Amino acid sequence: MSISKSQRLMPLATMEKIIIEAGGERVSEDAKEELKRVIEEYSASIAEKAIKFAQHAGRKTIRSEDIKLALKN
């Protein structure tokens, strides 16, 4: 079952935590939403590449090495 863009599971609280742990003191809602959008877009791109690597290898299962290869390309 596929998750639509409006149903993504990354909570805004996690975005705030990432920014604060990076040294931010206060985080606006739009900053959290933008970081969430960027991370989800980047993650989806990596996942799509990883799927292609797994398929090329004749597998349905995505492995960590597929993710690592996707990050390099």
Steps between C-alpha positions, in 0.01 A plus 500: 500500500641832395494809721384818331698820543236637738533190722876494550602382841780737600371709788580870527625441854779290352595785267517736796719255691740470205535877473544548875758221522687676217520811719178690432333663799153568363331351193209646307220280368588585140863398561385163635264452206769592246756264654237225498425565132868497404580184697199315361581604144865398537404172668253414226767563237745271680233232538413512129866454406541218754198321355657514155826353634312215669295432186817502288642237736183292454370563851177636642657562840675834545824451691727743678751472217232626259452807718877554519533474122208738453672756721813484284308557176 
